[in-house]
Amino acid sequence: MTIEDDSPQAKGGKARAEKMTADERKEVAQNAANKRWQRIKTSLPSTQLEGVLKINETELEVAVLNNGKRIISQSSVFKALGRPSRGVRATLDGEIILPAFMDAANLVPYINQDLMEVIKRERYLDNAGTEVEGYDASILPLVCDAYLKARQDGALKANQMDTAQKAEILVRSLAKVGIIALVDEATGYQEIRPKDALQAYLDKIISKELSAWAKKFPDEFYENIYKLKNWPWAGMSKNRFSVVAHYTRDLVYERLGDSILQELEKKTPKQLNGQRKNKMHQWFTDDVGNPMLSQHLHSLIMVQRLAIANGYGWNRFIKMVDQVMPRKGGTFELELNDTSLD
């Protein structure tokens, strides 16, 4: 049942509408919609300043709005975390929109109140007057913190570990830059420092942090192990068989040089859970250790390729390695769930 509006204004409007052609009614409706949109548009905050924050090789679009909010663009958050950009979904009550980088079921428990307050996308106008969306810039360290807590609890999936690694680098780097900015503000140096001084400092810090996490073991090394063992290879996104850590120890660390393995084990002792806090190769120096490791792995991969090309299996491959790269010391037993060696 509908309630008719019998006011003179309503009757007059109805009469005018009846006299209009279809095109005229369409034009009136469009004009009304444009007016509504204009009211919404004028209520949106606008960009006061825009810039680009460079973190490693990733350029993040940032802005300061006329209401004082610091914004990082929606796509830039995905870039910073190394996540593919995709849509959003709402929680069951339909009130909170979860970004794709936080909507996995295993991550939701790590959304604290601080993160909840900034997780909603901000709509604003860029300098061209176009409506765009972004996030409060403080979302970046908060999301990183959530990933790190989830990793600490062992709650992350294999395909989320790379994001956690990037999160750790971001948190460490931004924290170091933050203290520099605070000192500059307290001393007044911010008024006279070079424009890109903080960016240059961030570049230096990121480079140092990345060197600790740099991928030293090529994917091909592991793929070839699977081929030689006649195992199905599902790619690096899947957890490797635990025995592969034993093979890594045998093929790499026991053959690099005298006492190298023992020294690495001293520097990276096992924790209570049986795992090591750091990867062993992170202790290698840039001038000697890393080049030595790289050359050793290159030689190993060449032997792997040769064995595979000739149709040899694992045992024949090991004999070939024993001939050209014999072990430097005694052998050691290794728990098969130790993944710290690669």
KOLDOSE-659826 format. One record per residue (C-alpha): residue in one letter; x negated, y, z. Coordinates in Angstrom, 2 decimals, padded with zeros to 5 digits. Layout:
BEGIN
<residuo = A | X = X | Y = Y | Z = Z>
...
END
This chain:
BEGIN
<residuo = M | X = 000.00 | Y = 000.00 | Z = 000.00>
<residuo = T | X = -001.43 | Y = 003.39 | Z = -000.93>
<residuo = I | X = -000.62 | Y = 006.77 | Z = 000.57>
<residuo = E | X = 000.21 | Y = 009.47 | Z = -001.96>
<residuo = D | X = -001.19 | Y = 012.96 | Z = -001.41>
<residuo = D | X = 001.76 | Y = 015.27 | Z = -002.15>
<residuo = S | X = -000.08 | Y = 018.51 | Z = -001.47>
<residuo = P | X = 000.17 | Y = 021.26 | Z = -004.14>
<residuo = Q | X = -003.57 | Y = 020.97 | Z = -004.77>
<residuo = A | X = -003.32 | Y = 017.23 | Z = -005.41>
<residuo = K | X = -000.32 | Y = 017.64 | Z = -007.69>
<residuo = G | X = -002.08 | Y = 020.38 | Z = -009.63>
<residuo = G | X = -005.21 | Y = 018.28 | Z = -010.03>
<residuo = K | X = -003.19 | Y = 015.32 | Z = -011.24>
<residuo = A | X = -001.38 | Y = 017.48 | Z = -013.77>
<residuo = R | X = -004.65 | Y = 018.89 | Z = -015.11>
<residuo = A | X = -006.12 | Y = 015.41 | Z = -015.40>
<residuo = E | X = -003.11 | Y = 014.20 | Z = -017.38>
<residuo = K | X = -003.58 | Y = 017.01 | Z = -019.90>
<residuo = M | X = -007.29 | Y = 016.19 | Z = -020.42>
<residuo = T | X = -008.64 | Y = 013.96 | Z = -023.14>
<residuo = A | X = -010.74 | Y = 010.91 | Z = -022.20>
<residuo = D | X = -013.95 | Y = 012.76 | Z = -023.08>
<residuo = E | X = -012.96 | Y = 015.76 | Z = -020.95>
<residuo = R | X = -012.20 | Y = 013.53 | Z = -017.95>
<residuo = K | X = -015.56 | Y = 011.81 | Z = -018.42>
<residuo = E | X = -017.34 | Y = 015.18 | Z = -018.51>
<residuo = V | X = -015.61 | Y = 016.33 | Z = -015.31>
<residuo = A | X = -016.55 | Y = 013.11 | Z = -013.54>
<residuo = Q | X = -020.16 | Y = 013.44 | Z = -014.71>
<residuo = N | X = -020.35 | Y = 017.04 | Z = -013.50>
<residuo = A | X = -019.02 | Y = 016.00 | Z = -010.10>
<residuo = A | X = -021.59 | Y = 013.21 | Z = -009.88>
<residuo = N | X = -024.36 | Y = 015.63 | Z = -010.84>
<residuo = K | X = -023.30 | Y = 018.03 | Z = -008.11>
<residuo = R | X = -023.30 | Y = 015.23 | Z = -005.53>
<residuo = W | X = -026.77 | Y = 014.12 | Z = -006.67>
<residuo = Q | X = -028.04 | Y = 017.69 | Z = -006.55>
<residuo = R | X = -026.87 | Y = 017.99 | Z = -002.93>
<residuo = I | X = -028.68 | Y = 014.76 | Z = -002.07>
<residuo = K | X = -031.77 | Y = 015.82 | Z = -004.01>
<residuo = T | X = -032.03 | Y = 019.21 | Z = -002.33>
<residuo = S | X = -031.82 | Y = 017.50 | Z = 001.07>
<residuo = L | X = -034.87 | Y = 015.31 | Z = 000.34>
<residuo = P | X = -038.29 | Y = 016.44 | Z = 001.59>
<residuo = S | X = -040.76 | Y = 017.43 | Z = -001.09>
<residuo = T | X = -044.46 | Y = 016.98 | Z = -001.61>
<residuo = Q | X = -046.64 | Y = 019.75 | Z = -000.25>
<residuo = L | X = -050.01 | Y = 018.19 | Z = -001.03>
<residuo = E | X = -051.03 | Y = 015.10 | Z = -002.98>
<residuo = G | X = -054.27 | Y = 013.17 | Z = -003.15>
<residuo = V | X = -055.98 | Y = 009.85 | Z = -003.76>
<residuo = L | X = -057.63 | Y = 007.84 | Z = -001.00>
<residuo = K | X = -060.21 | Y = 005.43 | Z = -002.39>
<residuo = I | X = -060.83 | Y = 002.22 | Z = -000.45>
<residuo = N | X = -063.42 | Y = 000.04 | Z = -002.16>
<residuo = E | X = -062.22 | Y = -000.08 | Z = -005.79>
<residuo = T | X = -058.57 | Y = 000.56 | Z = -004.91>
<residuo = E | X = -057.09 | Y = 004.02 | Z = -005.32>
<residuo = L | X = -054.21 | Y = 004.74 | Z = -002.94>
<residuo = E | X = -051.79 | Y = 007.58 | Z = -003.67>
<residuo = V | X = -051.12 | Y = 009.66 | Z = -000.56>
<residuo = A | X = -049.19 | Y = 012.84 | Z = 000.15>
<residuo = V | X = -048.22 | Y = 015.28 | Z = 002.87>
<residuo = L | X = -044.56 | Y = 016.32 | Z = 002.73>
<residuo = N | X = -043.13 | Y = 019.74 | Z = 003.58>
<residuo = N | X = -041.78 | Y = 018.24 | Z = 006.81>
<residuo = G | X = -045.29 | Y = 017.27 | Z = 007.89>
<residuo = K | X = -045.02 | Y = 013.55 | Z = 007.24>
<residuo = R | X = -048.06 | Y = 011.76 | Z = 005.86>
<residuo = I | X = -047.01 | Y = 009.36 | Z = 003.12>
<residuo = I | X = -048.66 | Y = 006.49 | Z = 001.27>
<residuo = S | X = -046.94 | Y = 005.46 | Z = -001.95>
<residuo = Q | X = -045.05 | Y = 002.19 | Z = -002.03>
<residuo = S | X = -047.29 | Y = 000.61 | Z = -004.67>
<residuo = S | X = -050.42 | Y = 001.71 | Z = -002.79>
<residuo = V | X = -049.49 | Y = -000.31 | Z = 000.30>
<residuo = F | X = -049.30 | Y = -003.42 | Z = -001.86>
<residuo = K | X = -052.63 | Y = -002.54 | Z = -003.48>
<residuo = A | X = -054.37 | Y = -002.02 | Z = -000.14>
<residuo = L | X = -053.23 | Y = -005.43 | Z = 001.08>
<residuo = G | X = -053.91 | Y = -007.17 | Z = -002.20>
<residuo = R | X = -050.29 | Y = -008.25 | Z = -002.46>
<residuo = P | X = -048.21 | Y = -008.41 | Z = -005.66>
<residuo = S | X = -045.56 | Y = -005.71 | Z = -005.71>
<residuo = R | X = -041.97 | Y = -006.94 | Z = -005.66>
<residuo = G | X = -038.56 | Y = -005.95 | Z = -004.35>
<residuo = V | X = -037.26 | Y = -005.73 | Z = -000.81>
<residuo = R | X = -034.66 | Y = -007.58 | Z = 001.18>
<residuo = A | X = -032.57 | Y = -006.73 | Z = 004.22>
<residuo = T | X = -032.33 | Y = -008.57 | Z = 007.50>
<residuo = L | X = -029.14 | Y = -010.46 | Z = 008.28>
<residuo = D | X = -027.44 | Y = -007.40 | Z = 009.76>
<residuo = G | X = -028.25 | Y = -005.48 | Z = 006.59>
<residuo = E | X = -029.66 | Y = -002.49 | Z = 008.47>
<residuo = I | X = -033.42 | Y = -002.86 | Z = 008.15>
<residuo = I | X = -035.14 | Y = -003.21 | Z = 004.82>
<residuo = L | X = -038.23 | Y = -005.39 | Z = 005.05>
<residuo = P | X = -041.03 | Y = -004.74 | Z = 002.55>
<residuo = A | X = -042.23 | Y = -007.74 | Z = 000.58>
<residuo = F | X = -045.55 | Y = -007.71 | Z = 002.41>
<residuo = M | X = -043.76 | Y = -008.35 | Z = 005.74>
<residuo = D | X = -040.62 | Y = -010.33 | Z = 004.87>
<residuo = A | X = -042.10 | Y = -013.83 | Z = 005.18>
<residuo = A | X = -040.40 | Y = -015.74 | Z = 007.99>
<residuo = N | X = -043.68 | Y = -016.41 | Z = 009.80>
<residuo = L | X = -044.51 | Y = -012.68 | Z = 009.87>
<residuo = V | X = -041.20 | Y = -011.32 | Z = 011.15>
<residuo = P | X = -041.99 | Y = -012.16 | Z = 014.83>
<residuo = Y | X = -045.03 | Y = -009.87 | Z = 014.57>
<residuo = I | X = -043.04 | Y = -006.76 | Z = 013.63>
<residuo = N | X = -043.30 | Y = -004.71 | Z = 016.82>
<residuo = Q | X = -041.37 | Y = -001.55 | Z = 017.69>
<residuo = D | X = -044.03 | Y = 000.78 | Z = 016.27>
<residuo = L | X = -043.97 | Y = -001.03 | Z = 012.94>
<residuo = M | X = -040.18 | Y = -001.20 | Z = 012.96>
<residuo = E | X = -040.01 | Y = 002.59 | Z = 013.21>
<residuo = V | X = -041.99 | Y = 003.15 | Z = 010.00>
<residuo = I | X = -040.99 | Y = 000.10 | Z = 007.98>
<residuo = K | X = -038.15 | Y = 001.89 | Z = 006.22>
<residuo = R | X = -039.08 | Y = 003.46 | Z = 002.90>
<residuo = E | X = -039.21 | Y = 007.26 | Z = 002.72>
<residuo = R | X = -037.51 | Y = 008.98 | Z = -000.23>
<residuo = Y | X = -039.02 | Y = 012.28 | Z = -001.31>
<residuo = L | X = -039.64 | Y = 014.48 | Z = -004.34>
<residuo = D | X = -043.05 | Y = 014.58 | Z = -005.96>
<residuo = N | X = -044.56 | Y = 017.72 | Z = -007.46>
<residuo = A | X = -042.64 | Y = 017.10 | Z = -010.70>
<residuo = G | X = -039.34 | Y = 017.02 | Z = -008.83>
<residuo = T | X = -038.89 | Y = 013.29 | Z = -009.39>
<residuo = E | X = -037.52 | Y = 011.18 | Z = -006.56>
<residuo = V | X = -040.09 | Y = 008.62 | Z = -005.41>
<residuo = E | X = -040.45 | Y = 006.25 | Z = -002.48>
<residuo = G | X = -043.26 | Y = 005.61 | Z = -000.06>
<residuo = Y | X = -044.01 | Y = 004.76 | Z = 003.53>
<residuo = D | X = -045.18 | Y = 006.63 | Z = 006.57>
<residuo = A | X = -048.97 | Y = 006.34 | Z = 006.26>
<residuo = S | X = -049.23 | Y = 004.82 | Z = 009.73>
<residuo = I | X = -047.61 | Y = 001.67 | Z = 008.35>
<residuo = L | X = -050.93 | Y = 000.52 | Z = 006.90>
<residuo = P | X = -052.87 | Y = -000.08 | Z = 010.16>
<residuo = L | X = -049.69 | Y = -001.41 | Z = 011.82>
<residuo = V | X = -049.15 | Y = -004.01 | Z = 009.10>
<residuo = C | X = -052.83 | Y = -004.93 | Z = 009.27>
<residuo = D | X = -052.51 | Y = -005.42 | Z = 013.02>
<residuo = A | X = -049.50 | Y = -007.69 | Z = 012.51>
<residuo = Y | X = -051.42 | Y = -009.89 | Z = 010.07>
<residuo = L | X = -054.40 | Y = -010.11 | Z = 012.41>
<residuo = K | X = -052.24 | Y = -011.11 | Z = 015.37>
<residuo = A | X = -050.52 | Y = -013.74 | Z = 013.25>
<residuo = R | X = -053.91 | Y = -015.07 | Z = 012.15>
<residuo = Q | X = -055.12 | Y = -015.17 | Z = 015.74>
<residuo = D | X = -052.07 | Y = -017.25 | Z = 016.66>
<residuo = G | X = -052.64 | Y = -019.60 | Z = 013.75>
<residuo = A | X = -049.31 | Y = -018.57 | Z = 012.24>
<residuo = L | X = -050.51 | Y = -017.63 | Z = 008.76>
<residuo = K | X = -050.16 | Y = -019.78 | Z = 005.67>
<residuo = A | X = -053.09 | Y = -020.48 | Z = 003.40>
<residuo = N | X = -051.91 | Y = -017.98 | Z = 000.78>
<residuo = Q | X = -051.76 | Y = -015.22 | Z = 003.44>
<residuo = M | X = -055.33 | Y = -015.56 | Z = 004.66>
<residuo = D | X = -056.78 | Y = -013.31 | Z = 001.95>
<residuo = T | X = -054.38 | Y = -010.56 | Z = 003.02>
<residuo = A | X = -055.50 | Y = -010.99 | Z = 006.64>
<residuo = Q | X = -059.11 | Y = -010.69 | Z = 005.52>
<residuo = K | X = -058.35 | Y = -007.43 | Z = 003.70>
<residuo = A | X = -056.41 | Y = -006.27 | Z = 006.76>
<residuo = E | X = -059.42 | Y = -006.80 | Z = 009.01>
<residuo = I | X = -061.66 | Y = -004.80 | Z = 006.69>
<residuo = L | X = -059.10 | Y = -001.99 | Z = 006.54>
<residuo = V | X = -058.59 | Y = -001.83 | Z = 010.30>
<residuo = R | X = -062.31 | Y = -001.74 | Z = 011.07>
<residuo = S | X = -063.04 | Y = 000.81 | Z = 008.39>
<residuo = L | X = -060.15 | Y = 003.15 | Z = 009.18>
<residuo = A | X = -060.96 | Y = 003.02 | Z = 012.89>
<residuo = K | X = -064.54 | Y = 004.11 | Z = 012.22>
<residuo = V | X = -063.42 | Y = 006.93 | Z = 009.95>
<residuo = G | X = -060.81 | Y = 007.94 | Z = 012.53>
<residuo = I | X = -063.36 | Y = 008.59 | Z = 015.26>
<residuo = I | X = -065.48 | Y = 010.62 | Z = 012.84>
<residuo = A | X = -062.44 | Y = 012.75 | Z = 011.94>
<residuo = L | X = -061.64 | Y = 013.31 | Z = 015.62>
<residuo = V | X = -065.20 | Y = 014.43 | Z = 016.35>
<residuo = D | X = -065.09 | Y = 016.77 | Z = 013.36>
<residuo = E | X = -061.80 | Y = 018.27 | Z = 014.57>
<residuo = A | X = -063.03 | Y = 018.66 | Z = 018.15>
<residuo = T | X = -066.22 | Y = 020.40 | Z = 017.08>
<residuo = G | X = -064.74 | Y = 022.46 | Z = 014.26>
<residuo = Y | X = -066.96 | Y = 020.72 | Z = 011.73>
<residuo = Q | X = -063.89 | Y = 019.89 | Z = 009.65>
<residuo = E | X = -063.83 | Y = 023.54 | Z = 008.56>
<residuo = I | X = -067.32 | Y = 023.42 | Z = 007.04>
<residuo = R | X = -067.89 | Y = 019.78 | Z = 006.10>
<residuo = P | X = -067.97 | Y = 018.90 | Z = 002.38>
<residuo = K | X = -064.53 | Y = 018.15 | Z = 000.97>
<residuo = D | X = -065.24 | Y = 014.48 | Z = 000.26>
<residuo = A | X = -067.36 | Y = 013.80 | Z = 003.35>
<residuo = L | X = -064.86 | Y = 011.45 | Z = 005.00>
<residuo = Q | X = -064.22 | Y = 009.65 | Z = 001.73>
<residuo = A | X = -067.96 | Y = 009.12 | Z = 001.26>
<residuo = Y | X = -068.23 | Y = 007.80 | Z = 004.81>
<residuo = L | X = -065.30 | Y = 005.45 | Z = 004.21>
<residuo = D | X = -066.91 | Y = 004.16 | Z = 001.00>
<residuo = K | X = -070.08 | Y = 003.39 | Z = 002.93>
<residuo = I | X = -068.22 | Y = 001.60 | Z = 005.73>
<residuo = I | X = -066.06 | Y = -000.43 | Z = 003.34>
<residuo = S | X = -069.11 | Y = -001.55 | Z = 001.41>
<residuo = K | X = -070.73 | Y = -002.75 | Z = 004.63>
<residuo = E | X = -067.59 | Y = -004.56 | Z = 005.79>
<residuo = L | X = -067.06 | Y = -006.21 | Z = 002.42>
<residuo = S | X = -070.60 | Y = -007.53 | Z = 002.37>
<residuo = A | X = -069.76 | Y = -009.55 | Z = 005.46>
<residuo = W | X = -066.82 | Y = -011.15 | Z = 003.69>
<residuo = A | X = -068.20 | Y = -011.34 | Z = 000.19>
<residuo = K | X = -067.33 | Y = -014.54 | Z = -001.57>
<residuo = K | X = -070.62 | Y = -016.40 | Z = -001.71>
<residuo = F | X = -069.29 | Y = -019.78 | Z = -002.85>
<residuo = P | X = -067.88 | Y = -019.80 | Z = -006.41>
<residuo = D | X = -064.53 | Y = -021.53 | Z = -006.88>
<residuo = E | X = -066.17 | Y = -023.79 | Z = -009.45>
<residuo = F | X = -068.36 | Y = -025.35 | Z = -006.75>
<residuo = Y | X = -065.28 | Y = -026.72 | Z = -004.98>
<residuo = E | X = -063.39 | Y = -027.54 | Z = -008.16>
<residuo = N | X = -066.31 | Y = -029.64 | Z = -009.37>
<residuo = I | X = -066.40 | Y = -031.54 | Z = -006.07>
<residuo = Y | X = -062.78 | Y = -032.50 | Z = -006.64>
<residuo = K | X = -063.49 | Y = -033.54 | Z = -010.22>
<residuo = L | X = -066.43 | Y = -035.71 | Z = -009.17>
<residuo = K | X = -064.32 | Y = -037.33 | Z = -006.45>
<residuo = N | X = -061.45 | Y = -037.76 | Z = -008.93>
<residuo = W | X = -059.11 | Y = -035.78 | Z = -006.68>
<residuo = P | X = -056.30 | Y = -033.56 | Z = -008.00>
<residuo = W | X = -057.33 | Y = -029.90 | Z = -007.95>
<residuo = A | X = -054.57 | Y = -027.51 | Z = -006.85>
<residuo = G | X = -056.70 | Y = -024.37 | Z = -006.82>
<residuo = M | X = -058.20 | Y = -022.26 | Z = -004.04>
<residuo = S | X = -054.80 | Y = -021.23 | Z = -002.66>
<residuo = K | X = -054.35 | Y = -024.69 | Z = -001.17>
<residuo = N | X = -056.21 | Y = -025.88 | Z = 001.92>
<residuo = R | X = -059.16 | Y = -028.05 | Z = 000.96>
<residuo = F | X = -059.63 | Y = -031.55 | Z = 002.29>
<residuo = S | X = -061.49 | Y = -031.26 | Z = 005.59>
<residuo = V | X = -064.25 | Y = -033.60 | Z = 004.41>
<residuo = V | X = -065.29 | Y = -030.92 | Z = 001.89>
<residuo = A | X = -066.88 | Y = -029.03 | Z = 004.80>
<residuo = H | X = -069.14 | Y = -032.05 | Z = 005.33>
<residuo = Y | X = -070.11 | Y = -032.05 | Z = 001.66>
<residuo = T | X = -070.84 | Y = -028.31 | Z = 001.83>
<residuo = R | X = -073.13 | Y = -028.88 | Z = 004.79>
<residuo = D | X = -074.94 | Y = -031.71 | Z = 003.03>
<residuo = L | X = -075.28 | Y = -030.12 | Z = -000.41>
<residuo = V | X = -076.06 | Y = -026.59 | Z = 000.71>
<residuo = Y | X = -077.21 | Y = -025.95 | Z = 004.27>
<residuo = E | X = -079.24 | Y = -029.14 | Z = 004.76>
<residuo = R | X = -081.14 | Y = -028.53 | Z = 001.52>
<residuo = L | X = -081.85 | Y = -024.79 | Z = 001.65>
<residuo = G | X = -084.94 | Y = -024.83 | Z = 003.83>
<residuo = D | X = -086.48 | Y = -026.21 | Z = 006.99>
<residuo = S | X = -084.58 | Y = -025.37 | Z = 010.20>
<residuo = I | X = -082.12 | Y = -023.07 | Z = 008.39>
<residuo = L | X = -079.09 | Y = -025.14 | Z = 009.38>
<residuo = Q | X = -080.17 | Y = -025.34 | Z = 013.02>
<residuo = E | X = -080.70 | Y = -021.59 | Z = 013.19>
<residuo = L | X = -077.31 | Y = -020.87 | Z = 011.61>
<residuo = E | X = -075.61 | Y = -023.17 | Z = 014.11>
<residuo = K | X = -077.23 | Y = -021.26 | Z = 016.97>
<residuo = K | X = -075.99 | Y = -017.95 | Z = 015.61>
<residuo = T | X = -072.48 | Y = -019.28 | Z = 014.95>
<residuo = P | X = -071.60 | Y = -021.61 | Z = 017.84>
<residuo = K | X = -068.30 | Y = -023.43 | Z = 017.88>
<residuo = Q | X = -065.42 | Y = -022.03 | Z = 019.88>
<residuo = L | X = -063.13 | Y = -024.02 | Z = 022.16>
<residuo = N | X = -060.88 | Y = -024.90 | Z = 019.23>
<residuo = G | X = -063.79 | Y = -026.53 | Z = 017.41>
<residuo = Q | X = -064.03 | Y = -023.81 | Z = 014.78>
<residuo = R | X = -066.73 | Y = -021.19 | Z = 014.31>
<residuo = K | X = -065.88 | Y = -017.51 | Z = 014.59>
<residuo = N | X = -067.91 | Y = -016.50 | Z = 011.53>
<residuo = K | X = -068.88 | Y = -018.12 | Z = 008.27>
<residuo = M | X = -072.46 | Y = -019.34 | Z = 008.39>
<residuo = H | X = -073.47 | Y = -017.55 | Z = 005.20>
<residuo = Q | X = -072.60 | Y = -014.18 | Z = 006.77>
<residuo = W | X = -075.94 | Y = -014.32 | Z = 008.59>
<residuo = F | X = -077.94 | Y = -014.40 | Z = 005.37>
<residuo = T | X = -079.89 | Y = -011.23 | Z = 004.62>
<residuo = D | X = -079.40 | Y = -009.31 | Z = 001.39>
<residuo = D | X = -083.07 | Y = -009.35 | Z = 000.46>
<residuo = V | X = -083.87 | Y = -013.05 | Z = 001.05>
<residuo = G | X = -080.98 | Y = -015.17 | Z = 002.34>
<residuo = N | X = -078.26 | Y = -014.24 | Z = -000.13>
<residuo = P | X = -080.45 | Y = -014.56 | Z = -003.26>
<residuo = M | X = -081.70 | Y = -017.94 | Z = -002.00>
<residuo = L | X = -078.13 | Y = -019.15 | Z = -001.40>
<residuo = S | X = -076.99 | Y = -017.85 | Z = -004.78>
<residuo = Q | X = -079.81 | Y = -019.60 | Z = -006.63>
<residuo = H | X = -079.21 | Y = -022.85 | Z = -004.76>
<residuo = L | X = -075.49 | Y = -022.79 | Z = -005.58>
<residuo = H | X = -076.24 | Y = -021.98 | Z = -009.21>
<residuo = S | X = -078.53 | Y = -025.00 | Z = -009.43>
<residuo = L | X = -075.95 | Y = -027.21 | Z = -007.72>
<residuo = I | X = -073.24 | Y = -026.16 | Z = -010.14>
<residuo = M | X = -075.53 | Y = -026.92 | Z = -013.08>
<residuo = V | X = -076.05 | Y = -030.45 | Z = -011.74>
<residuo = Q | X = -072.30 | Y = -030.78 | Z = -011.16>
<residuo = R | X = -071.58 | Y = -029.77 | Z = -014.75>
<residuo = L | X = -074.17 | Y = -032.22 | Z = -016.07>
<residuo = A | X = -072.71 | Y = -035.07 | Z = -014.02>
<residuo = I | X = -069.15 | Y = -034.28 | Z = -015.12>
<residuo = A | X = -070.16 | Y = -033.96 | Z = -018.78>
<residuo = N | X = -071.73 | Y = -037.43 | Z = -018.64>
<residuo = G | X = -068.74 | Y = -038.98 | Z = -016.93>
<residuo = Y | X = -070.62 | Y = -039.67 | Z = -013.69>
<residuo = G | X = -068.82 | Y = -040.03 | Z = -010.39>
<residuo = W | X = -069.62 | Y = -038.70 | Z = -006.92>
<residuo = N | X = -072.26 | Y = -041.26 | Z = -005.92>
<residuo = R | X = -074.26 | Y = -040.77 | Z = -009.11>
<residuo = F | X = -074.06 | Y = -037.01 | Z = -008.65>
<residuo = I | X = -075.43 | Y = -037.25 | Z = -005.09>
<residuo = K | X = -078.37 | Y = -039.31 | Z = -006.33>
<residuo = M | X = -079.12 | Y = -036.63 | Z = -008.91>
<residuo = V | X = -079.05 | Y = -033.92 | Z = -006.22>
<residuo = D | X = -081.28 | Y = -036.01 | Z = -003.95>
<residuo = Q | X = -083.88 | Y = -036.15 | Z = -006.71>
<residuo = V | X = -084.03 | Y = -032.43 | Z = -007.49>
<residuo = M | X = -082.93 | Y = -030.86 | Z = -004.18>
<residuo = P | X = -083.78 | Y = -033.25 | Z = -001.33>
<residuo = R | X = -082.66 | Y = -032.57 | Z = 002.23>
<residuo = K | X = -085.10 | Y = -030.48 | Z = 004.26>
<residuo = G | X = -084.40 | Y = -032.04 | Z = 007.65>
<residuo = G | X = -082.49 | Y = -034.78 | Z = 009.38>
<residuo = T | X = -078.81 | Y = -035.43 | Z = 008.86>
<residuo = F | X = -076.14 | Y = -034.32 | Z = 011.30>
<residuo = E | X = -072.68 | Y = -035.58 | Z = 012.10>
<residuo = L | X = -069.90 | Y = -033.10 | Z = 011.48>
<residuo = E | X = -066.30 | Y = -033.12 | Z = 012.64>
<residuo = L | X = -064.24 | Y = -033.23 | Z = 009.48>
<residuo = N | X = -061.98 | Y = -030.36 | Z = 010.52>
<residuo = D | X = -064.83 | Y = -027.84 | Z = 010.63>
<residuo = T | X = -064.15 | Y = -025.33 | Z = 007.83>
<residuo = S | X = -066.71 | Y = -022.69 | Z = 008.85>
<residuo = L | X = -069.42 | Y = -023.85 | Z = 006.51>
<residuo = D | X = -068.06 | Y = -022.48 | Z = 003.27>
END
